[in-house]
Each structure stands twice: as structure tokens, then as C-alpha cells.
Amino acid sequence: MSTSDSEPLFRTAGTVAGLESVRSLMNAALDILQDVSAQRTGPVAPGGPEGARAAAREVLTGPLLPEEGSAPETALADLVRPYAQWSADLTHPAALARMQPPPIDAAAVAELVAAVLNQSLHAWESGPFALELDRWVVARLAELAGYDPEEAGGTLTPGGSVSNLMAMTMARDTVLADKTGVYPFLGGMRACAGQPVVLCPVGVHFSIERAVRLLGIGEENIVTVPVDKAGRMIPEEADRILRELPEDKIAVAMVAVAGSTDLGIVDPLPELAAVARRHGVWLHADAAYGAGALFSPRLRGLLDGLAEADSITVDLHKFGWSPASSAVLLVRRSETLLSFGLQPTTCLSADDDTCAGFIGLQGSSLQTTRRSDALKIAITMRTLGARTMAAMVDTCHDLARYAAERIDREARLELFAEPPLTSVLFRYVPPQGGDAEADAFNGRLRRRLMEEGRSLIARTHITGEDGVSRVYLKLMLLNPETTPEQLDHVLDDLLAAAEEQETGAHA
Ligand SMILES: *Cc1c(COP(=O)(O)O)cnc(C)c1O
């Protein structure tokens, strides 16, 4: 595409000349990121949704695909600067809203490498080493979770929501086939002569409800298992529900949460596994967030019994410092991935390519083209090592306990419960008004802190023992570089903002 006396029209990234170009463009982009980082005053730019929209209006002018392109330096600078300026700064101590940790340096470079080489995992010829690496990472993560890597399997996924959908699919297919002799992926649900149901605790992630809807089971067929005072599913209740299930219903799955999104609650996994086994029900452990506890000798015991689950959702882009997506679905028995068209791996029933070892992974995933997330996962874990990773997890846990203690001491703040992991739920209790007013007050307070660029805090609602649902604020502590003093500062600032709001200066 180039002539000897003119610049090329474009440059692909992976050639020798292209790599030189990537290096210099990357330096330019990093200069912009450093510049923006040095000028930051808070975890997000002030201005709220209006401010972000105005910034976008200013730079997103002209067509997406102009008739004539521009130099890559220009295209990058035009968008990288505002993108960075209006990013939530996950390295800031007041960025406490979401399960997005600041990723480590080596993982960011692994992402660049993955983009330059653009490997995929669906066919052997789309990425021979990427395939080997993917299989190896899945096997090692299965081991980490306590599975026998010889029997276990799994796949990297775009996130916990997809992992949960895949787990519910396998539960439905495997259990219905076990109990009725018919795989629904062949004849559909009508062939199964029974209504599948799924057992869940109240705090289950909404992606499970959506999965049940998508799979044609229907949300009405979710049976909520009662929880104890600590919010954990009661195994005897699960057992009773399964014993009393009407003849025309088939329990296909029980979902245990290993680290609930709001409270970090871990359901009693060994007892639930025993109940599930007794009734021939698939046990899925949603450890999207809680799996981080596996890295800590202090917290690991919370996840005892994890390996008794038939499938496990793990997100290393939450409690694991690898950038999104770094997610895996693990299964105790690899053959259950059949739901996704798992190709035979033995020579008996396979085609000649498979026989010769030219095997891709599209048969064990919802995706066809699939990027290599294993590279950054492996690089993150090898860079950190077990000792540092344990220290990082424990530091975040310590920070959560520190915040909880401080909140508990404040007259105007009400702590919901001691944090088992790293999320802290609390609310500001204004001196006047009832629950509805307090709900509105906390909602407004959070929005104002975000709009003014002071702190990023999440909100949720929790139904108390009295059956009343209330708004709570949530701190998610996943940045081990944050100090207790910085946390104090965030809480001081929140209290100051709340007092201003009370006196009507900011109604
Ligand atoms: C975050 C979360 C999910 C969803 O994971 P994504 O990676 O955001 O799709 C599922 N379950 C639990 C318990 C979670 O905390």
C-alpha cells in the first residue's frame, strides 16, 4: 500500500516497523495519561453526568468515519485525553464504589501485547500458544479452587454474568438429562416433562435471575431459600424445599453465593453441597467476588467446601488486580461443558483434525472469536506471587474493618454489619424524618459527592429483619495502596457534606 517516496496509508501493529510505531505511539499516550494523572484532584472530574456529556460534545464532533483519516498521534490524542480526564480514577483512595481494582502495571502491558498479536482461542490456527496458555491457566485456577485438574474443566469468559449464565445452562442440561434422560439442548424444554426450578438465597446476583429467564426456566421458578441472621442460606430449609417439591417440578440448580456483591456473605458450602448431592441437584458457587479470599491464608477458610460445587464463577478483575475481563467459569467435571458443543478430545469419535491435535476451544465457550485473557491473568499472578497477593487481600480486608470501626463510632452513621470481606455497608441517619427521608437523604448525598468529584461510593438497598427495604451506602475496598488516614479523610468529607446537606445549604 506504500510507494517508496510517500508515507504508508496505514501501519499494522505487528511488523518490525509497526512495533516501532506502537512503541512511539504508546509513549505519546502514556505522556497524556501521566499528564492527566498529575492534574487530578479527585476520583472523578467534577460536573456529574452533565459535565461528562459536555466534555463528550466538545470532542465527539464530526463523523465516526471521516472521509479522510488523521495521523494516529492526532486520533489518539483527541480521544485519549478526554477519556482519561473523565475516567473514574481507580487508583484514587476515594474511588470506593465498584468492584474495579486498579490493575497492576505488568497486566496493562500484557493487554497491549494481546492486542498487538490479536490471537483468538476458537481454532488451533487462531492462536497455538494462546490455546495452550488458556488451558493451562484454567487447569491451575481449577486447582487453586480445590478441583482435581484431571477431571475439572472450565473456560475463561467475558465476566461473572456470562459465567453464571453458562453455569445455569449446564445445570439445566445436565440435571434434566440425568433425571429425564432427555437433553433439552436437543428437543427443547417441552421434551423434559417437568418444570425446572432453581434455588437461590435472597442476595443472589441479578445475573442469575436473568440467566434463569434467558434459559426459558422463568423467574417464577426461582425458589428463594430462607437465610439465617447472618444472611447465609439455611441448608435444612433448602433440604425441606427439595423434599416438598411437587412431582411436576424438577430442581436443576442450587446457587450458593461465596461472597455476596453487597455484604460479602458466604453461604455454608459444605452443608449445601451435601443437600444438593442428596437430591441430585447441581450446586453452583458464585464466587465472582469472594474467590479473592482464596489468596489469603487468613480468609481462605471462608471458602471451605468450594470444591464440592459443580461449578464456580471466579472474577479476577474484581478481587485479583487483573484488568477486565479476567473471568473464569470452573466446572468439576469437564464433560458437562457439553452444553456448548464440546468437541470430542479423544480419537474415537473425532474428525481427522482433532485426531491430529488441531483442537480449538469454540466448543466450550459461548463465544467464537475469543481474546486471550489468560495472558494477563498469568502475568498478574506470576508478577505478584502468592505472598504479595495474600498481603494485598489482607490489606483490603483490614481497610474494610478499619472503615467499619470508624463508621460504628460515628453518632450519625449506622453500620449495617461487620464486613466478612471488603465491602462496608452503612447509612447516614439524619436527625429528622423517617426511613423514606433517610433513603432520599443518602441517595442525594452520594450523588452530590460524585457530582463534586469528591468521592465515588456505591448504593444498594437491603431488606432488614423488619421487612423494610432501606438505602445503604457501600464502600468497596479493593485498592491496597489506600491508607487508613486516607479512608478517614473520605469519611470526614462525607460527614461534612452530610452536615451541609442537613442545614439546607445543599438541599
Ligand atoms: C460482580 C458479580 C457478578 C457479575 O460479574 P461481572 O464480571 O460483573 O459480569 C456475579 N456475581 C457476583 C456475586 C458478583 O459480585
The ligand as a Tripos MOL2 file, in Angstrom:
@<TRIPOS>MOLECULE
LIG
   15    15     1     0     0
SMALL
NO_CHARGES

@<TRIPOS>ATOM
      1 C1        -19.8790   -8.9150   40.0520 C.3       1 LIG1
      2 C2        -20.6450  -10.1300   40.3080 C.ar      1 LIG1
      3 C3        -21.1910  -10.8680   39.2500 C.ar      1 LIG1
      4 C4        -21.1260  -10.3760   37.8210 C.3       1 LIG1
      5 O1        -19.8290  -10.3920   37.3220 O.3       1 LIG1
      6 P1        -19.3860   -9.4830   36.0880 P.3       1 LIG1
      7 O2        -17.9670   -9.8300   35.8700 O.co2     1 LIG1
      8 O3        -19.5810   -8.0560   36.5270 O.co2     1 LIG1
      9 O4        -20.2650   -9.8260   34.9390 O.co2     1 LIG1
     10 C5        -21.8240  -12.0570   39.5500 C.ar      1 LIG1
     11 N1        -21.9290  -12.4830   40.8170 N.ar      1 LIG1
     12 C6        -21.4250  -11.8000   41.8660 C.ar      1 LIG1
     13 C7        -21.5630  -12.3430   43.2470 C.3       1 LIG1
     14 C8        -20.7650  -10.5820   41.6420 C.ar      1 LIG1
     15 O5        -20.2780   -9.8910   42.6810 O.3       1 LIG1
@<TRIPOS>BOND
     1     1     2 1
     2     2     3 ar
     3     2    14 ar
     4     3     4 1
     5     3    10 ar
     6     4     5 1
     7     5     6 1
     8     6     7 2
     9     6     8 1
    10     6     9 1
    11    10    11 ar
    12    11    12 ar
    13    12    13 1
    14    12    14 ar
    15    14    15 1
@<TRIPOS>SUBSTRUCTURE
     1 LIG1         1 GROUP 0 **** ****
